[in-house]
Amino acid sequence: MRPEAMEDSRRAWERVREVARIVDEATTLAGEFLSNREELIDAADQAVEPLLDEYFDILPIEKTLIDDTLRLIIPSLRPSQKKRIVPTIYPSNPEQRANYTEQLCQTLNAWSKNRQYVVRGQTLGPQYYQKEKQLYFPHNVFSIPIAPSAVLSN
């Protein structure tokens, strides 16, 4: 969307100019002898990202979905000989499952028109251990659901 079409076009143009300044500065520094291009790109990326989020009015829940897509979905769709680990089939850890359950319950409760009921969640996941870059699963684990389960209650 063009800056002049935004609700606050003045603010949108400020964001565009700031992003351009950061990219131009990084480009100039990257051209210098013995510059650390990777570090410059990372710094520019970190500086530009919040400005783009603001420009496109990205909500925190949308940001989570975008980050998950970039971090998990895309690498899982394009595995290579160099990157054999496919993130979407790699087992989740208890913290990831707890975060997922909390986010899911908050989202469902926010959508609910009937506030009499509240969605609460509980996660169950595989127990595994890692040895020399291999994952080992006890045989009895597979009867336990990996995905979080939401429970309706009063």
Secondary structure as the mmCIF struct_conf table of DSSP 4:
data_model
#
loop_
_struct_conf.conf_type_id
_struct_conf.id
_struct_conf.beg_label_comp_id
_struct_conf.beg_label_asym_id
_struct_conf.beg_label_seq_id
_struct_conf.end_label_comp_id
_struct_conf.end_label_asym_id
_struct_conf.end_label_seq_id
HELX_RH_3T_P HELX_RH_3T_P1 PRO A 3 ALA A 5
BEND BEND1 MET A 6 MET A 6
TURN_TY1_P TURN_TY1_P1 GLU A 7 ASP A 8
HELX_RH_AL_P HELX_RH_AL_P1 SER A 9 ALA A 30
TURN_TY1_P TURN_TY1_P2 GLY A 31 GLY A 31
BEND BEND2 GLU A 32 GLU A 32
TURN_TY1_P TURN_TY1_P3 PHE A 33 LEU A 34
HELX_RH_AL_P HELX_RH_AL_P2 ARG A 37 TYR A 55
TURN_TY1_P TURN_TY1_P4 PHE A 56 ASP A 57
HELX_RH_AL_P HELX_RH_AL_P3 PRO A 60 ASP A 68
HELX_RH_PI_P HELX_RH_PI_P1 THR A 69 ILE A 73
HELX_RH_AL_P HELX_RH_AL_P4 ILE A 74 LEU A 77
BEND BEND3 ARG A 78 ARG A 78
BEND BEND4 GLN A 81 LYS A 82
HELX_RH_3T_P HELX_RH_3T_P2 PRO A 87 ILE A 89
BEND BEND5 TYR A 90 TYR A 90
HELX_LH_PP_P HELX_LH_PP_P1 PRO A 91 ASN A 93
HELX_RH_AL_P HELX_RH_AL_P5 PRO A 94 TRP A 111
BEND BEND6 LYS A 113 LYS A 113
TURN_TY1_P TURN_TY1_P5 ARG A 115 GLN A 116
BEND BEND7 TYR A 117 TYR A 117
STRN STRN1 VAL A 118 GLN A 122
STRN STRN2 TYR A 129 LYS A 131
TURN_TY1_P TURN_TY1_P6 GLU A 132 LYS A 133
STRN STRN3 GLN A 134 TYR A 136
HELX_RH_3T_P HELX_RH_3T_P3 HIS A 139 SER A 143
BEND BEND8 ILE A 144 ILE A 144
BEND BEND9 ILE A 146 ALA A 147
STRN STRN4 SER A 149 SER A 153
#
